[in-house]
Amino acid sequence: MVIIGNGRLITRNESNTFIENGAVVCDGSTIADVGIYADMKKKYPDAKFVDAHGGVIMPGLINMHNHIYSAFARGLAINGYHPKGILDILNGLWWKLDRTMNLKDTYWSAQATYVDCIKNGVTTIFDHHASFGSVAGSLHEIAESSVQAGIRSCLCYEVSDRDGQAKSDASIKENEDFIKYCQKEKNPLLAGMVGMHASFTISDETMEKCAELASETNTGCHIHVAEGKPDVDDCMNKYGKRIINRLGDFKILGRKTMVIHCIHIVPEEMDLIKSTDTMVVHNPESNMGNAVGCGNVPLMFQKGLMLGLGTDGYTNDMFESYKVANIIHKHVTGDPNEGWAEIPVMLFDNNHKMANRYFDKKIGVLEKGASADVIVTDYNPLTPMNASNINGHCVFGMSGRSVVTTMCAGKILMQDRKLTSLDENEIMAKSREQAAGLWKRINA
């Protein structure tokens, strides 16, 4: 039994309980109790104590859309790469990267990403993988890293026809193998989905295969939707319909499916997303970096869509994503009131509700019976902090690098900024070596 206490405690429960000097008691992988620090110490005298040193104790963070394979793009320069739009970015960077990746690249990019997740207080990720240079077994490489790190992961492989039928079929098979592996092993830290790239790289035949696999395995799809206008134009020109309608026709929409970005969708598509209880994930930094526009989060939120927050591989710092999401909608709409209410609901409420469509034990909240996913930041507020203003303190006072202790499913992965489950220096050294080889092959 472990007590993490002596800090301001944010529960994120339905009552939004805030305890000025609180503690959370963890029994194995489950939270056994939450309360005032002095009371918990007295009630559980034999429990191991982890001192928050007056910092802020809160639930582990959840990233609803990531790309682990993008880790090795950090600092990468590709000969002749001067993109003018999203298609140039895909062709000139990401598809070159994934076509060159081997299984070792996948494994070490995952190792490096999980180190970063732990250091940023992210205890659950939903990842969307592509490595068309080496498809078979790639999700198992990531899963091995995930289990070693102690992080909860829902993984999928990006199905696409862009590299031909053989690669497309191999990517479907990779999803099938991994989903069935997860369902057989029943590891509470692993789950699988059917990954799909985007409508404009997926034929009707492949779309049907993905829908059949999702139905057969009782899971959902994880697909980019209307990230850029070319995706929409392709769907309209080829099929005479918008992307969400196309997905609906194949019965891909539903409560276990996630549609990512949704920048260039119209209100009628939002209504279809809502009626099917499909999840949407917003990735503000990536959208700005790719210059593809900004999704209409205020309208989607108003319509009641299940809308969460991700990073699209741009960062592993969910506080950073929160900050950017908070301001981008103010900038786009010219309304300084936008984002204040919506974004924290997406990050702190909806992300855990969405994640719990794949993981049985409740996550993203500090309450009895929930998973023992707990982080501590070293934040020391310079103004009064209480239940009514905790979001203001999070967005303006914290960052991923302020996280000092990370626990996932009752296992302490980092304490006082020192990793306990992984050798960070060894992983960083090996990752640099592996990335250098990948870069050389890309520019060969």
C-alpha positions as CSV (number, residue, x, y, z in Angstrom):
1,M,0.0,0.0,0.0
2,V,1.3,3.5,-0.9
3,I,0.2,6.9,0.2
4,I,1.0,9.9,-2.0
5,G,0.4,13.0,0.1
6,N,1.4,16.3,1.6
7,G,0.2,18.3,-1.4
8,R,-2.8,20.1,-2.9
9,L,-5.0,17.4,-4.3
10,I,-7.2,17.6,-7.4
11,T,-9.5,14.6,-7.7
12,R,-11.3,15.4,-11.0
13,N,-14.3,13.5,-9.6
14,E,-17.9,14.4,-10.4
15,S,-17.9,16.9,-7.4
16,N,-14.6,18.4,-8.5
17,T,-13.3,17.8,-5.0
18,F,-10.2,19.8,-4.1
19,I,-8.3,19.1,-0.9
20,E,-5.8,21.7,0.4
21,N,-3.6,19.2,2.0
22,G,-4.6,15.8,0.6
23,A,-3.4,12.3,0.0
24,V,-4.4,9.4,-2.2
25,V,-4.0,5.8,-0.9
26,C,-3.1,3.1,-3.5
27,D,-3.6,-0.6,-2.9
28,G,-1.9,-2.4,-5.7
29,S,-3.3,-1.1,-9.0
30,T,-6.3,0.5,-7.4
31,I,-7.1,3.6,-5.4
32,A,-8.2,2.6,-1.9
33,D,-8.9,5.9,-0.4
34,V,-8.6,9.7,-0.9
35,G,-8.8,12.3,1.9
36,I,-7.0,14.7,4.1
37,Y,-3.3,14.0,4.4
38,A,-3.2,13.7,8.2
39,D,-6.2,11.5,8.3
40,M,-4.8,9.1,5.6
41,K,-1.5,8.8,7.4
42,K,-3.3,8.0,10.6
43,K,-5.6,5.5,9.0
44,Y,-2.9,3.7,7.0
45,P,0.2,3.9,9.3
46,D,2.1,1.0,7.6
47,A,1.7,2.3,4.0
48,K,4.8,3.4,2.1
49,F,4.8,7.2,2.0
50,V,5.6,9.2,-1.2
51,D,6.0,12.9,-0.3
52,A,4.5,15.4,-2.7
53,H,6.5,18.2,-0.9
54,G,3.6,20.6,-1.0
55,G,3.1,20.2,-4.8
56,V,-0.1,19.4,-6.6
57,I,-1.4,15.8,-6.7
58,M,-3.7,14.9,-9.6
59,P,-4.8,12.0,-11.9
60,G,-2.4,10.9,-14.6
61,L,-2.9,12.6,-17.9
62,I,-4.3,10.9,-21.1
63,N,-3.3,11.6,-24.7
64,M,-6.1,10.5,-27.0
65,H,-4.0,10.7,-30.3
66,N,-0.3,10.2,-30.6
67,H,2.2,9.0,-33.2
68,I,5.1,7.3,-31.5
69,Y,6.9,6.7,-34.8
70,S,7.2,10.4,-35.2
71,A,9.7,10.6,-32.3
72,F,12.7,10.1,-34.7
73,A,11.6,13.1,-36.8
74,R,12.9,15.5,-34.1
75,G,15.8,17.4,-35.8
76,L,15.5,15.5,-39.0
77,A,16.4,17.3,-42.2
78,I,15.4,15.7,-45.5
79,N,17.1,16.6,-48.7
80,G,14.9,18.7,-51.0
81,Y,12.1,19.0,-48.4
82,H,10.2,22.3,-48.9
83,P,6.5,21.7,-48.3
84,K,3.8,23.9,-49.6
85,G,0.9,22.1,-48.0
86,I,-0.3,19.0,-46.2
87,L,0.2,16.7,-49.1
88,D,3.8,17.8,-49.5
89,I,4.3,17.3,-45.7
90,L,2.9,13.7,-46.0
91,N,4.9,12.8,-49.1
92,G,8.1,14.6,-48.2
93,L,8.4,13.8,-44.5
94,W,6.0,11.3,-42.9
95,W,5.6,8.8,-45.7
96,K,9.4,8.8,-46.3
97,L,10.0,8.2,-42.6
98,D,7.5,5.4,-42.2
99,R,8.6,3.7,-45.4
100,T,12.1,3.5,-44.1
101,M,11.5,2.4,-40.5
102,N,12.4,-1.1,-39.4
103,L,11.3,-2.9,-36.3
104,K,14.3,-1.7,-34.3
105,D,13.4,1.9,-35.2
106,T,9.9,1.3,-34.0
107,Y,11.0,-0.2,-30.7
108,W,13.5,2.5,-29.8
109,S,11.2,5.4,-30.9
110,A,8.6,3.8,-28.5
111,Q,11.1,3.5,-25.7
112,A,12.0,7.2,-26.1
113,T,8.4,8.3,-26.3
114,Y,7.4,6.4,-23.2
115,V,10.3,8.0,-21.3
116,D,8.9,11.4,-22.4
117,C,5.3,10.3,-21.4
118,I,6.5,9.4,-17.9
119,K,8.4,12.7,-17.5
120,N,5.3,14.6,-18.6
121,G,2.8,12.8,-16.4
122,V,1.0,11.0,-19.2
123,T,-0.1,7.6,-18.1
124,T,-2.4,6.6,-21.0
125,I,-1.9,7.0,-24.7
126,F,-3.9,6.1,-27.8
127,D,-1.3,5.7,-30.5
128,H,-1.7,5.5,-34.3
129,H,1.3,3.7,-35.9
130,A,2.8,3.5,-39.4
131,S,6.0,1.8,-40.5
132,F,5.4,0.5,-44.0
133,G,9.1,-0.4,-44.2
134,S,8.4,-3.1,-41.7
135,V,4.7,-3.8,-40.9
136,A,4.4,-7.3,-39.3
137,G,5.1,-7.3,-35.6
138,S,5.4,-3.5,-35.3
139,L,2.6,-3.1,-32.8
140,H,4.1,-5.8,-30.7
141,E,7.3,-3.9,-30.6
142,I,5.5,-0.9,-29.2
143,A,3.5,-3.0,-26.8
144,E,6.7,-4.5,-25.4
145,S,8.0,-1.0,-24.8
146,S,4.7,0.0,-23.2
147,V,4.7,-2.9,-20.8
148,Q,8.4,-2.3,-19.9
149,A,7.6,1.4,-19.2
150,G,4.4,0.7,-17.3
151,I,2.3,3.0,-19.4
152,R,-1.2,2.1,-20.6
153,S,-1.5,2.0,-24.4
154,C,-4.2,1.5,-27.0
155,L,-2.5,0.8,-30.2
156,C,-3.4,0.5,-33.9
157,Y,-1.7,0.3,-37.3
158,E,-2.4,2.8,-40.0
159,V,-4.2,1.0,-42.9
160,S,-3.6,2.7,-46.2
161,D,-3.6,1.8,-49.9
162,R,-0.9,4.4,-50.7
163,D,1.8,1.7,-50.9
164,G,-0.2,-0.9,-52.8
165,Q,-2.5,-3.8,-52.0
166,A,0.1,-6.1,-50.3
167,K,1.0,-3.4,-47.8
168,S,-2.6,-2.5,-47.2
169,D,-3.5,-6.1,-46.5
170,A,-0.5,-6.5,-44.2
171,S,-1.5,-3.5,-42.2
172,I,-5.0,-4.9,-41.7
173,K,-3.5,-8.2,-40.6
174,E,-1.3,-6.3,-38.1
175,N,-4.3,-4.7,-36.6
176,E,-6.1,-8.0,-36.5
177,D,-3.2,-9.9,-34.9
178,F,-2.7,-7.3,-32.2
179,I,-6.4,-6.8,-31.3
180,K,-6.8,-10.5,-30.9
181,Y,-3.6,-10.7,-28.9
182,C,-4.9,-8.1,-26.5
183,Q,-8.2,-9.8,-26.2
184,K,-6.6,-13.1,-25.4
185,E,-3.9,-11.8,-23.0
186,K,-6.2,-9.4,-21.2
187,N,-3.3,-7.2,-20.0
188,P,-5.1,-4.2,-18.4
189,L,-2.5,-1.9,-19.8
190,L,-3.0,-2.9,-23.5
191,A,-5.8,-2.5,-26.0
192,G,-6.1,-2.4,-29.8
193,M,-8.1,-0.6,-32.4
194,V,-8.4,-0.7,-36.2
195,G,-6.1,2.0,-37.5
196,M,-6.9,3.8,-40.7
197,H,-4.9,6.6,-42.4
198,A,-7.5,8.9,-44.1
199,S,-10.3,8.6,-46.6
200,F,-8.2,9.8,-49.5
201,T,-5.8,6.9,-49.2
202,I,-8.4,4.2,-48.5
203,S,-10.4,2.5,-51.3
204,D,-13.9,1.2,-50.8
205,E,-12.6,-2.4,-50.8
206,T,-10.1,-1.6,-48.0
207,M,-12.7,0.5,-46.2
208,E,-15.0,-2.6,-46.2
209,K,-12.2,-4.8,-44.8
210,C,-11.6,-2.4,-42.0
211,A,-15.3,-2.2,-41.1
212,E,-15.5,-6.0,-41.1
213,L,-12.5,-6.3,-38.8
214,A,-13.9,-3.8,-36.4
215,S,-17.2,-5.6,-36.3
216,E,-15.6,-9.0,-36.0
217,T,-13.4,-7.9,-33.1
218,N,-16.0,-5.7,-31.4
219,T,-13.8,-2.7,-31.5
220,G,-13.7,0.7,-33.3
221,C,-11.6,2.5,-35.9
222,H,-9.0,5.3,-35.3
223,I,-8.9,7.5,-38.5
224,H,-7.8,11.0,-39.5
225,V,-10.8,12.9,-40.9
226,A,-10.7,16.2,-42.9
227,E,-7.4,17.3,-41.6
228,G,-6.7,19.1,-44.8
229,K,-9.0,20.2,-47.7
230,P,-7.5,17.7,-50.1
231,D,-9.0,14.8,-48.0
232,V,-12.5,16.4,-48.4
233,D,-12.0,17.3,-52.1
234,D,-11.0,13.7,-52.9
235,C,-14.0,12.2,-51.2
236,M,-16.4,14.6,-52.9
237,N,-14.8,14.1,-56.3
238,K,-14.6,10.3,-56.1
239,Y,-17.7,9.4,-54.1
240,G,-20.0,12.5,-54.3
241,K,-20.2,12.7,-50.5
242,R,-18.5,14.1,-47.5
243,I,-16.0,12.0,-45.4
244,I,-18.2,11.5,-42.3
245,N,-21.1,10.3,-44.6
246,R,-18.7,7.9,-46.3
247,L,-17.6,6.4,-43.0
248,G,-21.3,6.2,-41.9
249,D,-22.2,4.3,-45.1
250,F,-19.6,1.7,-44.2
251,K,-20.9,1.6,-40.6
252,I,-17.5,2.6,-39.3
253,L,-18.9,5.3,-37.0
254,G,-19.9,4.4,-33.4
255,R,-19.0,4.8,-29.8
256,K,-15.7,3.0,-30.1
257,T,-14.5,4.8,-33.2
258,M,-12.3,8.0,-33.0
259,V,-12.3,10.5,-35.9
260,I,-9.2,12.7,-35.6
261,H,-8.9,16.4,-36.4
262,C,-12.3,17.0,-38.2
263,I,-11.2,20.5,-39.2
264,H,-13.1,20.7,-42.5
265,I,-16.3,19.1,-41.6
266,V,-19.8,20.8,-41.8
267,P,-22.6,20.9,-39.2
268,E,-24.5,18.1,-40.8
269,E,-21.4,15.8,-40.4
270,M,-21.2,16.9,-36.7
271,D,-24.8,15.8,-36.3
272,L,-24.0,12.4,-37.7
273,I,-21.0,12.1,-35.4
274,K,-23.2,13.0,-32.5
275,S,-26.0,10.6,-33.4
276,T,-23.6,7.7,-33.6
277,D,-21.7,8.6,-30.4
278,T,-18.4,8.7,-32.3
279,M,-15.5,10.3,-30.5
280,V,-13.5,13.3,-31.9
281,V,-10.0,14.2,-31.0
282,H,-8.6,17.8,-31.4
283,N,-4.9,18.3,-32.0
284,P,-4.3,22.1,-32.0
285,E,-0.5,22.3,-32.2
286,S,-0.2,19.9,-35.1
287,N,-3.0,21.7,-36.9
288,M,-1.2,25.0,-36.6
289,G,2.2,23.5,-37.5
290,N,0.8,21.9,-40.6
291,A,-1.2,25.1,-41.5
292,V,-4.3,23.1,-42.2
293,G,-6.8,25.2,-40.2
294,C,-8.6,24.9,-36.9
295,G,-11.5,22.6,-36.1
296,N,-14.7,24.3,-35.0
297,V,-14.4,23.0,-31.4
298,P,-17.0,25.6,-30.0
299,L,-19.7,24.3,-32.4
300,M,-18.8,20.7,-31.9
301,F,-18.9,21.2,-28.1
302,Q,-22.2,23.1,-28.4
303,K,-23.7,20.1,-30.3
304,G,-22.6,17.8,-27.5
305,L,-20.0,15.7,-29.3
306,M,-17.7,13.5,-27.3
307,L,-14.6,15.7,-27.9
308,G,-11.2,15.0,-26.5
309,L,-7.6,16.3,-26.8
310,G,-4.5,14.8,-28.3
311,T,-1.1,15.9,-29.6
312,D,-0.7,14.1,-33.0
313,G,2.9,13.3,-32.0
314,Y,3.7,17.0,-31.9
315,T,4.5,16.8,-28.2
316,N,4.0,14.4,-25.2
317,D,3.1,17.3,-22.9
318,M,-0.6,17.5,-22.4
319,F,-0.3,20.8,-20.5
320,E,1.3,22.3,-23.6
321,S,-1.6,21.0,-25.7
322,Y,-4.0,22.5,-23.2
323,K,-2.3,25.9,-23.4
324,V,-2.4,26.0,-27.2
325,A,-6.0,24.7,-27.4
326,N,-7.0,27.4,-24.9
327,I,-5.7,30.2,-27.1
328,I,-6.1,29.0,-30.7
329,H,-9.9,29.3,-30.6
330,K,-9.7,32.8,-29.1
331,H,-7.4,33.7,-31.9
332,V,-9.5,32.1,-34.7
333,T,-12.9,33.4,-33.5
334,G,-11.8,36.8,-32.2
335,D,-13.6,36.0,-29.0
336,P,-11.5,36.0,-25.8
337,N,-14.2,33.9,-24.0
338,E,-13.7,30.8,-26.2
339,G,-11.9,27.8,-24.8
340,W,-12.1,28.6,-21.1
341,A,-14.8,26.0,-20.4
342,E,-14.4,23.6,-23.4
343,I,-10.7,22.7,-23.3
344,P,-10.4,21.6,-19.7
345,V,-13.6,19.5,-20.1
346,M,-12.0,17.8,-23.1
347,L,-8.7,17.1,-21.3
348,F,-9.8,16.3,-17.8
349,D,-13.3,14.9,-18.3
350,N,-13.8,13.6,-21.8
351,N,-10.4,12.1,-22.3
352,H,-10.9,9.7,-19.5
353,K,-14.5,8.9,-20.6
354,M,-13.2,8.1,-24.1
355,A,-10.3,6.1,-22.8
356,N,-12.7,4.0,-20.6
357,R,-14.4,2.8,-23.7
358,Y,-11.3,0.7,-24.1
359,F,-10.0,0.1,-20.6
360,D,-12.3,-1.3,-18.0
361,K,-11.0,0.2,-14.8
362,K,-11.9,3.9,-14.3
363,I,-9.0,6.2,-15.1
364,G,-8.4,10.0,-15.1
365,V,-9.9,10.5,-11.6
366,L,-8.7,10.1,-8.0
367,E,-11.4,8.2,-6.2
368,K,-11.9,4.9,-4.5
369,G,-11.9,2.0,-7.0
370,A,-10.3,3.9,-9.8
371,S,-7.0,2.9,-11.3
372,A,-4.0,4.2,-9.3
373,D,-2.8,6.6,-11.9
374,V,-1.3,9.6,-10.0
375,I,1.0,12.4,-10.8
376,V,2.6,15.1,-8.7
377,T,3.8,18.5,-10.0
378,D,6.1,20.8,-8.2
379,Y,3.8,23.8,-8.7
380,N,3.6,26.2,-5.8
381,P,0.8,28.7,-6.5
382,L,1.4,32.4,-6.1
383,T,-2.3,33.1,-5.8
384,P,-5.0,31.3,-3.8
385,M,-5.9,27.9,-5.3
386,N,-9.2,26.2,-4.8
387,A,-11.8,24.0,-6.6
388,S,-13.2,27.0,-8.6
389,N,-9.9,28.0,-10.2
390,I,-7.8,24.9,-10.5
391,N,-7.9,25.0,-14.3
392,G,-6.5,28.5,-14.4
393,H,-3.6,27.2,-12.3
394,C,-3.1,24.2,-14.5
395,V,-3.0,26.2,-17.8
396,F,-0.9,29.1,-16.6
397,G,1.2,27.6,-13.9
398,M,2.1,24.0,-14.9
399,S,3.8,22.2,-17.7
400,G,4.8,18.7,-18.3
401,R,8.3,19.4,-17.0
402,S,6.8,20.4,-13.7
403,V,5.8,16.8,-13.1
404,V,8.1,15.2,-10.5
405,T,6.3,11.9,-9.7
406,T,4.4,9.6,-12.0
407,M,2.4,6.5,-11.0
408,C,0.5,4.3,-13.4
409,A,-1.7,1.3,-12.2
410,G,-0.1,1.5,-8.8
411,K,3.5,1.3,-10.1
412,I,5.8,4.3,-9.4
413,L,7.5,5.1,-12.7
414,M,9.2,8.3,-11.6
415,Q,9.8,9.8,-8.2
416,D,11.3,13.2,-7.5
417,R,12.1,13.4,-11.2
418,K,14.0,10.1,-11.3
419,L,12.7,7.3,-13.5
420,T,12.4,4.0,-11.7
421,S,11.2,1.7,-14.5
422,L,13.5,2.7,-17.3
423,D,17.2,3.6,-17.8
424,E,16.7,7.0,-19.4
425,N,20.4,7.7,-20.3
426,E,20.7,4.3,-21.9
427,I,17.5,4.7,-23.9
428,M,18.4,8.2,-25.1
429,A,21.9,7.0,-26.2
430,K,20.5,4.0,-28.1
431,S,17.7,6.2,-29.6
432,R,20.2,8.7,-30.9
433,E,22.2,5.9,-32.5
434,Q,19.1,4.3,-34.0
435,A,17.7,7.6,-35.3
436,A,21.1,8.5,-36.9
437,G,20.9,5.3,-38.9
438,L,17.3,5.9,-39.9
439,W,18.2,9.5,-41.1
440,K,21.0,8.2,-43.2
441,R,18.8,5.7,-44.9
442,I,16.1,8.3,-45.6
443,N,18.6,10.6,-47.3
444,A,20.5,7.9,-49.1
